[in-house]
Amino acid sequence: MKFSKEHEWVKLEGNTATIGITDYAAHQLGDIVFVELPNKGSKFEVNKVFGTIESVKTVSDVYAPMSGEVTEVNDELDANPALVNEDPTGKGWIVKIKISDPKEYDQLLDEAAYKATCE
Amino acid sequence: MKKTPLCHVHEALGGRMVEFGGWYMPVQYSSIIEEHNHVRTKCGMFDLFHMGEFWLTGPDAMKNIQKLVTQDIEALSDRQIAYTPMCRPDGTIVDDLLVYRWTDTEFMLVVNASNELKDFDWINHQLEGNVRLANESANTGLIAVQGPNAEALLQKLTRQRLKSIKFYWFTAGKVSGIDCIISRTGYTGEDGFELYFNAEHTEYLWNVITEVGKEFDIKPIGLGARDTLRLEARLMLYGNDLNDTTTPIEANMAWTVKFAKGQFTASEILKHQKENGTERILVGFEMGKGPAPRHGYPIFKSGKQVGEVTSGTMSPTLKKNIGLGYVPQSLKEIGSTFDVEVRGKTYPATVVETPFYKREGNK
């Protein structure tokens, strides 16, 4: 698993990247009450906004940590957005994308480097 | 940024500190939803040191307060409290405040922290005759204890018979040996009390209430839950639902404007607004699943912008999206529909009865 400075995580399996927000980000946001998901098939460039997460108090953009096309979205977040708080790196995943540039993965941070940005 | 005497206590409790109206305050300790539900079902305590307290005293104090605010303070009994707007001559609201009537020559005014200096200047410029205004905000501590367990908890700390204090009445008495104003008021829609005391006792009282409160399951509550609690109860937030451009009639608060008491600041213009209606009026609305309405979001009807959301949230008690906003009179009826724009998309909203939440039973 790798991480972006904007507090997303990426798990890469072949050409498919699963994306969510980090534990740290979920904790900072507090109770998440709504996740605006992108449409299946939509395409995003790296570092562009592809969704929005709302907590009781705040509205935060989610940035694409890699470029690609959305192949799957986590529909369960519609009914239960709190999954992002409960299990941000598991059941609280947000989208899966077919990546367009594997080299972007190398630009992401490893866990230690990411943790250092949170301090 | 100003700090309350409990700043280090909030930090030690894990409070997430933010700037609010020039003050460094806890927005939440655990989770806003948990804290919210805790006040609805058990009880919570709030550090409200930031609120402003003024004293208006003297032989002409009554004449002055009657002119300054829209409520009828002369009609109150001693030790009764009124929630009231204070208007400019054009009817716009300087602030919404509580007036505590001690006697007919002595009043305590509790004003919003963010308006403290504006209010003090405003009142000072209006005063006539033998009357004195004092700003005691820095010397006055304020802790609110709110929720179904609040009375039983505080009763352990005072000999005053709390059951006999009715909603929006107060008394003076000792709480754990400290002289307090014990006021049955709050900003949550629950039963509860607000305690005013000399600021030097703030930490002592906080700790005593925390300790004795254990058996009543008391928890500290941040400003985040304070906002969702007050919104469910349709209690106004100055800066959101009220501001320097809104009048009490527009805010649908005609019940706080007592024309029968005679002339007061803006009485003519407010009467005209009440009789003829205003262009816009504040309504409560609900939205379906989706993003929550929030302060500043535009309101559309038939593709045209006709108003603005002033407050909104996902309601932790009702588990749906609720909001307040100004709309034209034609959209004020229960069941009227309009659209709220969120990030470029519109979502349907329906006008509903307010308050959104009303606790069972009345004190």
Interface residues (C-beta under 8 A of the other chain):
Chain A: G30 D31 V33 F34 E36 T52 E54 S55 V56 K57 V59 D78
Chain B: V27 Q28 S31 I32 I33 E34 G224 T228 K289 G290 P291 A292 R294 T313 M314 P316 R343
